Structure formats: C-alpha cells, structure tokens
Amino acid sequence: MSIIDGALNANPALADGYDPALGGRPAPKIAIVTCADPRLTGVVRLLGLPDADVDLIRNVGTVVDSDVVRSLVISTRVLGTREIMIINHNECGLSAFSGDELADRLGRETGLVPVAPETFFSFTDVEENTRLQMRKARSHPWIAADIPIRGFIFDVHTGLLAEVSPD
C-alpha cells in the first residue's frame, strides 16, 4: 500500500475528532516562513502558539521568493497578520550543494537542461541566508513597514531558536 493510500485509509477515523469550528475564516496573528524540512514540522508547538494563530508558509530552504511574498501580502493585507517570523535552521539540505552543481547533475541524469526553477536558492551560511530572506520580505512595498519581520535559526538538535540580527 502506498503512503497516500495509507493516509486516505486513516482519514475517516481521524476526521471523527475534527472540530467543525476550525472551518471558519482564518484569522492568523503571525506568519511564519520556514523550511519544508520534516524536522521543523512541530515548530508551531515548540513556540507555544495555537495553530489558529499561525499562517505557516513552508518551502525548501526558507526562501522568500515571489510565491512567499504573495502569501505574506495576503496574510498581512487580507487575513490580518501583524508579525512575520522567518525561521531558518542548521543543517539545511540547501547548504549541502550549490545550485549550479544540482543543475549540472540534473542535466547529466536527465539529458535535459533545466528551464525552471531559475535558481535553487542554495546557500552556505545560514545566518546570512536568514538576513537575506528578512531583507527580501522587508523590501517589498506591499508588506507594510509597521509589520515586524524577525529572523531566527532553529537548532534541529535542541529545538531552540536563536535570533539573527538584521544587519
């Protein structure tokens, strides 16, 4: 049985405990941009925040790209989010290779030159990458200047956060 089939089989029993009140309009208080790495799955719980208060935006590498900006604009301008937290982490897979190396490898393995994505957003310094993502979010004119944007590094071994100064 595939993982998807297993999940579909489990869903009816797990849905018995679903709270229909959760189907109301979302009203998050904070947007968290973080990595899709499974080690960060419990990050909202580790912050002591109720799920309903968090607009969780995840992608590989904690990248503030055009899709994340789109999500942040909607979160802050439509849903009412008042803070943005960017949570990168140590030992991120995107620091294990360069984008050019991956593109070359994919070209060799598939015989095709990649058209998209135009970049894989790999990095070597997690602190500097966090600062870069903070700057990208802060510089967008549709994200209001009064919305705090703070960056952190999550330690995958301890579960603790360390704040990254913007400069």
N, C-alpha and C positions, 0 to 999 in steps of 0.2 A: 504494500500500500504506500502511496506517495505521501509526503508530508502534508500537501494540500488536502488530500482525501482524509487523512487523519484529523486535520483541523476541522474540516466540514463535518465529520462524524461527531466530534466533540462539541461543536457549536450549539446544537439544540439543548443539551443538558446544561451547558454553561449559561445559555441565554435565559434559563429559568430564573436566575437570580438577578437579571438585568433590571436596573432602576429606570422606569419609563421617564422619570423626571430629567434624566440625562439627555433626552431628546429635545429639550428646549433650546432656544437660541444661545449660542456660545457667548460668554462674556468674560474672556480671559483678562487678567490683570497684568500679566507679564508674558513676553515672548522669549522663548529660549531657543537659540540656534545652536545645535550641537551635531556631533558626528553620528552617522548611522551605525557605528561600531556597536555590536551587541553588548559590549562591556559597559556601555552607557545607558542601557535600557532602563535601569532603575534610578536614573539621576533625579527625576522629579521627587521620588520618595526620599532620596538622600538629602534633598533640600528642605524637606518638611512642608512642601506645598501641596495643596489639594489639586488633583488632576484638573478640575474645572477652572482653576485659576491660571492655568498654563496653556499657552499656544505653543506647542512643541514642534519645531521645524528642524528636520534632520536631513543631512546628506553626507556623503562620504567626504570626510576632510573638514567639516565645519566651514564650508565655503559660502561667503556672502556673494553669490552670483546673481544674475538677473532674476532667477526664479525665487530665491530667498528674499531679494528686495521686494518683489511682487507680494510675497507672503507677509513681509513686515509692514508694507504700506497698508494692506488690507487689515492686518491685525491692529495697527495703531489708528488708522483713519476710519475704519468701519466698525471693528469689534470693540474698540475702546482700550486696548492695551496701553499701559502707561510707562512700562520699562522694558528694556531689551537686555538680555543676558546672553553673551556668546561664550560657550563652553567648549574649548578645545581639549585635547587630552594627550598625555605622554604615550609613547609607543604607537602612534598612529601609523597605519599602513601606508598613508601617503608620504611618509617620510622615509620609506624603505626603497624608493625608486625615484628616478626622475621621469617627468612626463615624456621627454624625448626617448628615453630608454624603453618605456612602455609602448610608445607609438612604433618604434623600430621593431620591437618584439611582435606586436600585433601584425605588423606588415609582413614579417617573416612567416609567422604562423598561418596567416590567412591568405597571403598573396595579394592583399588589398591595402591601399593607402587610406588611412582613416580620414573621413571627411568631418566627422563630429565625434566627440567634442573637440573644440579647437584647442583646448588645454585640459590637462588632468588635475591642475592645481596642486601638484606635488610640492613639498617643502622640506627643509632640513632643520629649521629652528622653530619649535612650537610656540615660543613666546613671540617671536617676530611675526609668525603667521597669525597669531591671535590679534596682535596690534593691527596688522594689515586688514583683517576682517572687520575690526572695530572702525577703522578709518573708512572702509568702503561703506559700511552702514551709515556712519555719521555724515558722510559727504553727500548722501542722496537728498536732493531738495524736497522730496515728498515725505521724508521722515522728519517730523517736527524737531526743532532744535531743543525743545524743552523735554524731550524723551531721553532719559538717561540711557546710555549704552555702555555697559561694563563688560570686560573680558576676564576669563578665568581659564586655568588649566586644571583639569580633573586628573588626579593620580589614580590610574587603574589598579594599583596595588593596595591603596589605603582608602579610597573613596573620598578623599579630602580635596577641596578646591584651594587653589592659590590665585589671588587676584593679579592680573597683569596690568601694569600702568600703561596708559595710552601712549606715552612718549618714551 
